[in-house]
Amino acid sequence: MNSLARWFTATLVAVAAITFLAGCGMRIPSDPGGTLTEVTGGTLRVGVSHTPGLIEATGDGIEGPLVATVESFAEEHDATVEWTVQSEEQLVGLLQQDEIDLAVGGFTEESPWTGMVGMSRSYSLPGTPPETKCVMLVQQSQGSARGIHEGAGRTAG
């Protein structure tokens, strides 16, 4: 498993742990929408913004380093991935409408969408310059995704 897949898996395991601890009365970010529970044994709905070198839609499907990370997480949670390819603006709308669980692509901390949806901690991808930092977008209702990922995420590289 590559370092990005390990980081993503560790982050999502942390979400599950935080959700459990929040149920014990602790005041830390949680997953009020229950996304991790819904995804486990079900379907992970992932929006894709075409970004050369990171994730690309081809005639044969979706390819790139972000695909392996998402599929590795889905496999660990006995989930299937349902891919949706759209523009960044359309993906943000789909997150807000609970049509997808996660958006991946060339999103960065400086993204104009960060005030409208939640985002992961920034990370580097193997094979990209260290200054190239990406984030994944999640539904805003997923309890301060920035805080969850800052406490549990690791920079891949």
C-alpha positions as CSV (number, residue, x, y, z in Angstrom):
1,M,0.0,0.0,0.0
2,N,1.5,3.4,-0.9
3,S,2.0,6.2,1.6
4,L,-1.0,8.2,0.4
5,A,-3.2,5.2,0.8
6,R,-1.9,4.6,4.3
7,W,-2.5,8.3,5.1
8,F,-6.0,8.2,3.7
9,T,-6.8,5.0,5.6
10,A,-5.4,6.4,8.9
11,T,-7.4,9.6,8.4
12,L,-10.7,7.7,7.9
13,V,-10.0,5.3,10.8
14,A,-9.5,8.4,12.9
15,V,-12.9,9.7,11.8
16,A,-14.4,6.5,13.0
17,A,-12.6,6.7,16.3
18,I,-13.7,10.4,16.7
19,T,-17.3,9.4,16.0
20,F,-17.1,6.8,18.7
21,L,-15.5,9.1,21.2
22,A,-18.0,11.9,20.5
23,G,-20.8,9.5,21.5
24,C,-19.0,9.2,24.8
25,G,-19.6,12.8,25.5
26,M,-16.3,14.2,24.4
27,R,-16.5,17.5,22.6
28,I,-14.4,16.9,19.4
29,P,-15.4,16.9,15.8
30,S,-17.7,14.1,14.7
31,D,-19.4,12.6,11.7
32,P,-23.0,13.7,12.3
33,G,-24.1,12.6,8.8
34,G,-22.9,9.0,9.6
35,T,-21.1,8.8,6.3
36,L,-18.5,6.3,7.5
37,T,-21.2,4.0,8.7
38,E,-23.2,4.3,5.5
39,V,-20.1,3.6,3.4
40,T,-18.9,0.6,5.3
41,G,-20.4,-2.4,3.4
42,G,-22.1,0.0,1.0
43,T,-21.1,2.5,-1.6
44,L,-18.6,5.3,-1.5
45,R,-19.8,8.0,-3.8
46,V,-16.8,9.9,-5.2
47,G,-16.8,12.9,-7.4
48,V,-13.8,13.4,-9.7
49,S,-12.5,16.6,-11.1
50,H,-10.2,15.8,-14.0
51,T,-6.6,16.8,-13.1
52,P,-3.8,15.5,-15.3
53,G,-1.3,13.5,-13.3
54,L,-3.6,13.1,-10.3
55,I,-6.9,11.7,-11.6
56,E,-8.2,11.4,-15.1
57,A,-11.3,10.1,-16.7
58,T,-10.5,8.0,-19.8
59,G,-12.6,5.8,-22.1
60,D,-11.5,2.8,-19.9
61,G,-12.5,4.4,-16.5
62,I,-10.8,6.6,-13.9
63,E,-7.0,6.5,-13.5
64,G,-4.3,8.2,-11.4
65,P,-2.7,8.1,-8.0
66,L,-5.9,9.3,-6.3
67,V,-7.9,6.3,-7.6
68,A,-5.7,3.8,-5.9
69,T,-6.1,5.7,-2.6
70,V,-9.9,5.9,-2.8
71,E,-10.2,2.2,-3.9
72,S,-7.9,1.0,-1.1
73,F,-10.0,2.7,1.5
74,A,-13.2,1.3,-0.1
75,E,-11.7,-2.2,-0.1
76,E,-10.8,-1.9,3.6
77,H,-14.4,-1.0,4.4
78,D,-16.0,-3.6,2.1
79,A,-17.4,-0.7,0.0
80,T,-17.8,-0.2,-3.7
81,V,-16.8,3.1,-5.4
82,E,-19.3,4.9,-7.5
83,W,-17.5,7.5,-9.6
84,T,-19.0,10.8,-10.9
85,V,-17.0,13.0,-13.2
86,Q,-17.9,16.6,-13.1
87,S,-16.4,20.1,-12.9
88,E,-15.2,21.4,-9.5
89,E,-18.3,23.7,-9.3
90,Q,-20.7,20.8,-10.0
91,L,-18.9,18.6,-7.4
92,V,-19.3,21.2,-4.7
93,G,-23.0,21.4,-5.5
94,L,-23.2,17.6,-5.3
95,L,-21.5,17.5,-1.9
96,Q,-23.9,20.2,-0.6
97,Q,-26.8,18.2,-1.8
98,D,-25.5,14.9,-0.3
99,E,-25.2,13.4,-3.8
100,I,-21.5,12.4,-3.2
101,D,-19.5,11.7,-0.1
102,L,-16.0,12.8,-1.3
103,A,-14.6,15.0,-4.1
104,V,-11.0,14.4,-5.4
105,G,-8.9,16.2,-7.9
106,G,-6.5,19.1,-7.9
107,F,-8.1,20.8,-5.0
108,T,-5.8,22.9,-2.8
109,E,-6.0,24.7,0.5
110,E,-6.5,27.9,-1.5
111,S,-9.5,26.5,-3.3
112,P,-12.4,28.9,-3.6
113,W,-14.7,26.1,-2.4
114,T,-13.2,25.7,1.1
115,G,-15.8,28.0,2.7
116,M,-18.6,26.0,1.1
117,V,-17.6,22.4,1.9
118,G,-15.3,20.7,4.4
119,M,-11.8,19.7,3.4
120,S,-9.0,17.3,4.5
121,R,-5.6,18.3,5.7
122,S,-3.3,19.0,2.8
123,Y,-1.0,16.2,1.5
124,S,1.6,15.6,-1.1
125,L,1.4,12.8,-3.6
126,P,4.3,10.6,-4.5
127,G,5.9,11.7,-7.8
128,T,4.8,15.3,-7.5
129,P,6.8,18.3,-6.3
130,P,6.8,18.7,-2.5
131,E,5.2,22.1,-2.8
132,T,2.2,20.6,-4.6
133,K,-0.3,20.1,-1.8
134,C,-3.8,18.7,-2.4
135,V,-6.9,18.4,-0.3
136,M,-10.0,16.3,-0.6
137,L,-13.4,17.9,-0.2
138,V,-16.2,16.4,1.9
139,Q,-19.6,17.5,3.0
140,Q,-19.6,20.5,5.4
141,S,-21.9,18.5,7.8
142,Q,-19.1,16.0,8.4
143,G,-18.1,17.8,11.5
144,S,-15.2,20.1,10.9
145,A,-13.3,17.9,8.4
146,R,-10.4,20.3,8.7
147,G,-10.1,19.6,12.4
148,I,-10.5,15.9,12.1
149,H,-7.8,15.7,9.5
150,E,-5.4,18.1,11.2
151,G,-5.6,15.9,14.3
152,A,-5.2,12.5,12.5
153,G,-3.8,13.1,9.1
154,R,-0.3,12.6,7.9
155,T,1.5,14.2,5.0
156,A,2.2,11.5,2.4
157,G,5.3,11.6,0.4
